[in-house]
Amino acid sequence: MLKPVLLSLKVASIATVFAMLIGIPLAYSLTNKDFKGKTLLETLLTLPLVLPPTVIGYGLLILFGRNSLLGRMLKDIFGIQVVFTVTGSIIAATVVALPLMIQSVKSAFGNLDPIYERSAATLGSNKFKVFFTIILPLSWTGIVSGLVMSFARALGEFGATLMIAGNIPGKTQTIPIAIYSAVETGNKEMANRLVIIMTLFSFLVIWLLNQWLKRKHYIKMMREEKC
């Protein structure tokens, strides 16, 4: 029972890091820049929120399959196999978590007062310095919310992971897949334990986020009253 739990935490953690590294630059570009195909890109990045996970998994299977161009290149050049591996689980989790990260960070960037950025630019700060010293710190609440929601989504990913990574005990079997497998084989005791673990952990993650947000809001209100 411990292996699916540890694997799920590993996959979700790595997927959240990838979602952050990819999502923050994309969110900034979508919020502050106008370019051809912007609406199309936003639509494509939001699709994983509305498409059935099995559709996403099938698409990943076609994209990274052994007979696909990308799949062969990764295998022949870098020795990386995606299908039926932990790598596939991480990719699937990243794809479904990325939209949540982007939406949360976009909201944070969009709520920033442009005066901070203009003031820094007037004082001679370049765009990179402004981004890392002003925009990111002021958007920290939205970024943390995106990280937590992305982690929770990646932790609970099932359909896409099952399609591309399969159900290999000790190798690609995450908690949701282990629950499905336990129910399918009639092992209700195992299924119940995993469901309890998954539910409690997810509840704890969301509860801690809400408590942190409430504390941030309280501190902000206290500062405003003092001013």
TAPE-V430587 format. One line per field, one symbol per residue. ss: DSSP state (H for helix, E for strand, C for the rest). A space follows every 50 residues. Layout:
BEGIN
ss = ???
END
This chain:
BEGIN
ss = CHHHHHHHHHHHHHHHHHHHHHHHHHHHHHHHCCCCCHHHHHHHHHHHHH CCHHHHHHHHHHHHCCCCHHHHHHHHHHCCCCCCCHHHHHHHHHHHHHHH HHHHHHHHHHCCCHHHHHHHHHCCCCHHHHHHHHHHHHCHHHHHHHHHHH HHHHHCCCHHHHHHHCCCCCCCCCHHHHHHHHHHCCCHHHHHHHHHHHHH HHHHHHHHHHHHHHHHHHHHHHHHHHC
END
